[in-house]
Amino acid sequence: MSDLVLGVDIGTSSSKALLVRADGDVVAVAVRAHHMSLPVPGRAEMDADADWWGDVVALCGELVPQVPAGDRLAAVCTTGIGPCLVLVDEDGRAIGPAVLYGIDVRAGEEVDELTALLGAEALEERCGGGLSSQSLGPKLLWARRRTPEAWDRASAWHGCSSFVAARMTGETALDHHSASQCDPLYDLRSRDWSRDWAPAVLGDMPLPRLVRPDEVVGVVTSAAAEVTGLPAGLPVVAGAVDAWAEAHGAGVRRPGDLMLMYGSTSFLVQVLPELRRRPPLWTTCGLDAGSYTLSGGTATAGSLTAWLQQLTGGVPFEQLLAEARAVPAGAEGLLVLPYLAGERTPVFDAGARGVVAGLTLRHGRGHLYRAGLEGIALGVAQVLDLFGTAAGTPGERPLVAVGGGTRGGLWTQVVSDVTGRAQVVPAQAVGASYGAALLAAEGVGVVPPGTDWSRPGVLVEPDTSLRGLYDELAAAFADLYPATRDIVGRLSALPRGET
């Protein structure tokens, strides 16, 4: 008999689950698509009961029967998008829609209010940086102020992974990594809640119990077992935010290691040798005991490529990639500012919007798609510049590239060409659910702490002959945002018609 673990990840556009053996081999995979809701400009939401718990129920129902006869399911762990917010009632059911991570910018006034109240320097000292749309605390204050009926009904609040763990176990707990994204509620140095600041955000709403990402928070209840098919009493490991779980599964665990995730957004995570602050990047607790990370992310990446596919007639991505490959670097003078959902790092402007500059009648679908990839890559290059040598390494180690956007090869090559950085695409790049499975295995002793399931993969090296071209494009890209910001703001203020 051998032990298997179940890793589940809830992403922006889909949820994925894996059955994995102790040696890292994947036994079975299941995927379930869903969609986020954009009800009004600036808001991004999901139905936590249907899209999060519903997906988990369906995925477990598909995979649990595939546990081979004679093998044992030893643990389950769920990771997910974050930092997110969902209020729950006494039965653990969601009250209203879940508020998503930094692409939801509803709490701008609360960001300013809490910054003025607590002080920018104090926030940097405790939390590693200032408050932004990525911070969960302002969204909690928004919910308390703007939805008082829901707040009064709520018995607890959760992130994505902790919501699922609570539905499985009945326990309210939050992992240290996710908690460190709940600025201004968490103190990075003490690795504990900032209890003196909590009342300003939460009033008398309780803070969750803190646990490690690889810690067992409870066991599957009989009620959860009935709907999921998981064995009652199965250990449930806490989990964390998906990007960090993906880094964990991809072996990004040594100081200086840096992961670039090609997902609905672009996200970068770098492991630090010790607690260091480098605003405007986010400093958070890592997933390994005592570790810290730096991170930054753009607001659009795969969501932009999906939009371009729909805009150009819904042709298969393979065809778009082929047409884009036929277009020379620089897209013959076409430049895209990919801020279709505002932007996070480095401009932190919720009002930023997309711009296509240089269009002519000779530009076609392939030009637009290539320019979109290059625009995303230019944004990634700006974020990489912020990392510098913050981790105490020269920054020459290849990036670890993960996510669905690594398939096909063109996007990763464009990023290497634009940034001048080599990338390694792991041989088994199966997403954050793989990191969730590794956390589950470590949490119950199926594998020892520090186990690395990553396997060497494809090396993508930059084309140095394009350096001059992309330096010119990078300068134009940097100028395009400030040059169009006021015009975009005036356009955004125009009256909106009913649709």
Rosetta blueprint (number, residue, H / E / L):
1 M L
2 S L
3 D E
4 L E
5 V E
6 L E
7 G E
8 V E
9 D E
10 I E
11 G L
12 T L
13 S L
14 S E
15 S E
16 K E
17 A E
18 L E
19 L E
20 V E
21 R E
22 A L
23 D L
24 G L
25 D L
26 V E
27 V E
28 A E
29 V E
30 A E
31 V E
32 R E
33 A E
34 H L
35 H L
36 M L
37 S E
38 L L
39 P L
40 V L
41 P L
42 G L
43 R L
44 A L
45 E E
46 M E
47 D L
48 A H
49 D H
50 A H
51 D H
52 W H
53 W H
54 G H
55 D H
56 V H
57 V H
58 A H
59 L H
60 C H
61 G H
62 E H
63 L H
64 V H
65 P H
66 Q H
67 V L
68 P L
69 A L
70 G L
71 D L
72 R E
73 L E
74 A E
75 A E
76 V E
77 C E
78 T E
79 T E
80 G E
81 I L
82 G L
83 P L
84 C L
85 L E
86 V E
87 L E
88 V E
89 D L
90 E L
91 D L
92 G L
93 R L
94 A E
95 I L
96 G L
97 P L
98 A E
99 V E
100 L L
101 Y L
102 G L
103 I L
104 D L
105 V L
106 R L
107 A L
108 G H
109 E H
110 E H
111 V H
112 D H
113 E H
114 L H
115 T H
116 A H
117 L H
118 L H
119 G L
120 A H
121 E H
122 A H
123 L H
124 E H
125 E H
126 R H
127 C H
128 G L
129 G L
130 G L
131 L L
132 S L
133 S L
134 Q L
135 S L
136 L L
137 G H
138 P H
139 K H
140 L H
141 L H
142 W H
143 A H
144 R H
145 R H
146 R H
147 T L
148 P H
149 E H
150 A H
151 W H
152 D H
153 R H
154 A L
155 S L
156 A E
157 W E
158 H E
159 G L
160 C H
161 S H
162 S H
163 F H
164 V H
165 A H
166 A H
167 R H
168 M H
169 T H
170 G L
171 E L
172 T L
173 A E
174 L E
175 D E
176 H H
177 H H
178 S H
179 A H
180 S L
181 Q L
182 C L
183 D L
184 P L
185 L L
186 Y E
187 D E
188 L L
189 R L
190 S L
191 R L
192 D E
193 W E
194 S L
195 R L
196 D L
197 W L
198 A H
199 P H
200 A H
201 V H
202 L H
203 G L
204 D L
205 M L
206 P L
207 L L
208 P L
209 R E
210 L E
211 V E
212 R L
213 P L
214 D L
215 E L
216 V E
217 V E
218 G E
219 V E
220 V L
221 T L
222 S H
223 A H
224 A H
225 A H
226 E H
227 V H
228 T H
229 G L
230 L L
231 P L
232 A L
233 G L
234 L L
235 P E
236 V E
237 V E
238 A L
239 G L
240 A L
241 V E
242 D H
243 A H
244 W H
245 A H
246 E H
247 A H
248 H H
249 G H
250 A L
251 G L
252 V L
253 R L
254 R L
255 P L
256 G L
257 D L
258 L E
259 M E
260 L E
261 M E
262 Y E
263 G L
264 S L
265 T L
266 S E
267 F E
268 L E
269 V E
270 Q E
271 V E
272 L E
273 P L
274 E L
275 L L
276 R L
277 R L
278 R L
279 P L
280 P L
281 L L
282 W E
283 T E
284 T E
285 C E
286 G L
287 L L
288 D L
289 A L
290 G L
291 S L
292 Y E
293 T E
294 L E
295 S E
296 G E
297 G E
298 T L
299 A L
300 T L
301 A L
302 G H
303 S H
304 L H
305 T H
306 A H
307 W H
308 L H
309 Q H
310 Q H
311 L H
312 T L
313 G L
314 G L
315 V L
316 P L
317 F H
318 E H
319 Q H
320 L H
321 L H
322 A H
323 E H
324 A H
325 R H
326 A L
327 V L
328 P L
329 A L
330 G L
331 A L
332 E L
333 G L
334 L L
335 L E
336 V E
337 L E
338 P L
339 Y L
340 L L
341 A L
342 G L
343 E E
344 R L
345 T L
346 P L
347 V L
348 F L
349 D E
350 A L
351 G L
352 A L
353 R L
354 G L
355 V E
356 V E
357 A E
358 G L
359 L L
360 T L
361 L L
362 R L
363 H L
364 G L
365 R H
366 G H
367 H H
368 L H
369 Y H
370 R H
371 A H
372 G H
373 L H
374 E H
375 G H
376 I H
377 A H
378 L H
379 G H
380 V H
381 A H
382 Q H
383 V H
384 L H
385 D H
386 L H
387 F H
388 G L
389 T L
390 A L
391 A L
392 G L
393 T L
394 P L
395 G L
396 E L
397 R L
398 P L
399 L E
400 V E
401 A E
402 V E
403 G L
404 G H
405 G H
406 T H
407 R L
408 G L
409 G L
410 L H
411 W H
412 T H
413 Q H
414 V H
415 V H
416 S H
417 D H
418 V H
419 T H
420 G L
421 R L
422 A L
423 Q E
424 V E
425 V E
426 P L
427 A L
428 Q L
429 A L
430 V L
431 G L
432 A H
433 S H
434 Y H
435 G H
436 A H
437 A H
438 L H
439 L H
440 A H
441 A H
442 E H
443 G H
444 V L
445 G L
446 V L
447 V L
448 P L
449 P L
450 G L
451 T L
452 D L
453 W L
454 S L
455 R L
456 P L
457 G L
458 V E
459 L E
460 V E
461 E L
462 P L
463 D L
464 T H
465 S H
466 L H
467 R H
468 G H
469 L H
470 Y H
471 D H
472 E H
473 L H
474 A H
475 A H
476 A H
477 F H
478 A H
479 D H
480 L H
481 Y H
482 P H
483 A H
484 T H
485 R H
486 D H
487 I H
488 V H
489 G H
490 R H
491 L H
492 S H
493 A L
494 L L
495 P L
496 R L
497 G L
498 E L
499 T L
